[in-house]
Each structure stands twice: as structure tokens, then as C-alpha cells.
């Protein structure tokens, strides 16, 4: 007697904070996901003040396996972790609440990841303008898949994906403790580092996420604040894992000091031989003792951005 393969399940986890203009279409695309898999829908409203919660409740009326959680504003990391805790299926598909999933995005990602030993798979993102007509019915029959056996160095080099681009195993997300809530925003970067330390990644060379070019208040639109949060997350990761290989710690120092030096020269009026040049040189020469402390100090290069924009109106 031949057994029937188990149908996999996906929990869609969507943190929401002040995304009212985007939510109707975001929800439409989540509902349009094609494929043979069980679905759970988890929305965590992080204290929205613009009517996002009302839109969520109205537009998801009648959805099965639906959870709408509310909490006082605590930031995207805390909201994401609450969503992970509520996830009941074997895979989690994150969605930023101003991004659009292609109709076949979840099915393509799931098919790629389900029989592998990787912890996640991510696809490509497409930026779109406000008046652009989108074809979200994209499906690739045999897209190229690249296995990344040692993803930690690439993850330190650059943010590899945003939340809407990837699908992950729920047990892996929970095993690493989810996002680092000490970094209130840029939640996916710290989570990526935690996962990259333990398991391979897969890259699916196909578009899965459509990201708006214009999203007022979005953290990622402020380069200085984003770099500061990424640097802070890396410093905390290094402090949490003192057993990381020396070459990884040295690379983290070089990468952070290089970002700080370039930003300080481009945005902060740093002279060629100023403070950040010498820190950059020290990192290049491997003259760093405390890697976590060194990377944390690099956050100072981006402080001007924090002062220039004291409040968040949205995240993602």
C-alpha cells in the first residue's frame, strides 16, 4: 500500500504597524497564494494608530485558521517574535505589511525548501513605482537553485533579503530564539545571522516579492539608521557567540569599520585621515582585540542619522 505524502503547512506571519494604505493589496496577495499546502494566517498589530487594525479585521473576515494579535507598540522584532510563537505550521512565510507576494511565491519557495536540509530559502525582490502595472502571476517551472553551505560570511557582508523574500522552517526559527529584541527594528538581520551560524541557506533565482519604491516612514529608506541597527545587531551577535571562528570575527570588524568609514566620509564630513580611517585601518590589519566592542563602537558613525530622524512612523 502506497502512503500519501503529507501536505505541508505554512504560517503567514505579518507584523503590522501603521500600514493602512498598503494593507488591502498586501492582504489580497496573501489570499491569492497558489499551491497545495495548509495555511495559517498570523497578523500581529503592533499598536497601530492609523486604522490598520480595523482594515485587518474587515479584510480578513471569513478567513480560516486566522489569528489577529494586538499588542502595545514594541517594535518589529517583538511583533515578529510574537508571530513566530503563534505559528503552528512547519514553515513560516514572513510578509512585510507594505510588500506584495507574487501569486506563486509561497509555493515555489516551499517546493524548493521542503525536502532539503537548509533552514530557509529566499528569492529575488522587485522594486516597483507607484503607477507601475505589475504582473504578479509569475511562476517559474524550473528556476535555478543555489545552495549556500556557509551563509554566515555573506550575511555579515550584506543583508541578504528582506522578510517578504524568504520562507523558513518554524522549528529553526524557534530554535535560535527568533529575532533579537534588543534591536527593535531591522529584525530580519539579527535573525539571519542566528540562522546562518547553524544551517545552510537556499537561493531561488526567481522573483517572489514586490517592494514599493516609495513607502514613507519606512526604516530602510533612512540609510544611516538602517546601518546603525545592522551594526548594532552584528555587535550583539558577536558578543553572544564568542566561539565564532577568528576569521569570521576579523571579517565582521573589517566590514563594520568599512561601512562606518565610508558613511562618515560621505555623510558626516569625515576627512581622509580622520577617526574612522584609523579604525578602518586597524580592522584591515587585524589589530582588534574585542571584536564585539569594536563593532559596537562603529555605531557612533551613524549617530547623526538617529538625531536627524527621532521617530519611526512605520517599519519594514
HELIX and SHEET records of a PDB file:
HELIX    1   1 UNK A   20  UNK A   31  1                                  12    
HELIX    2   2 UNK A   52  UNK A   59  1                                   8    
HELIX    3   3 UNK A   76  UNK A   86  1                                  11    
HELIX    4   4 UNK A  105  UNK A  113  1                                   9    
HELIX    5   5 UNK A  151  UNK A  157  1                                   7    
HELIX    6   6 UNK A  163  UNK A  165  5                                   3    
HELIX    7   7 UNK A  170  UNK A  175  1                                   6    
HELIX    8   8 UNK A  187  UNK A  196  1                                  10    
HELIX    9   9 UNK A  219  UNK A  221  5                                   3    
HELIX   10  10 UNK A  223  UNK A  240  1                                  18    
HELIX   11  11 UNK A  246  UNK A  267  1                                  22    
HELIX   12  12 UNK A  275  UNK A  284  1                                  10    
HELIX   13  13 UNK A  291  UNK A  297  1                                   7    
HELIX   14  14 UNK A  298  UNK A  302  5                                   5    
HELIX   15  15 UNK A  303  UNK A  308  1                                   6    
SHEET    1   A 8 UNK A  66  UNK A  70  0                                        
SHEET    2   A 8 UNK A  38  UNK A  45  1                                        
SHEET    3   A 8 UNK A   9  UNK A  16  1                                        
SHEET    4   A 8 UNK A  91  UNK A  94  1                                        
SHEET    5   A 8 UNK A 166  UNK A 169 -1                                        
SHEET    6   A 8 UNK A 120  UNK A 128 -1                                        
SHEET    7   A 8 UNK A 201  UNK A 212  1                                        
SHEET    8   A 8 UNK A  99  UNK A 101 -1                                        
SHEET    1   B 8 UNK A  66  UNK A  70  0                                        
SHEET    2   B 8 UNK A  38  UNK A  45  1                                        
SHEET    3   B 8 UNK A   9  UNK A  16  1                                        
SHEET    4   B 8 UNK A  91  UNK A  94  1                                        
SHEET    5   B 8 UNK A 166  UNK A 169 -1                                        
SHEET    6   B 8 UNK A 120  UNK A 128 -1                                        
SHEET    7   B 8 UNK A 201  UNK A 212  1                                        
SHEET    8   B 8 UNK A 145  UNK A 148 -1                                        
END                                                                             
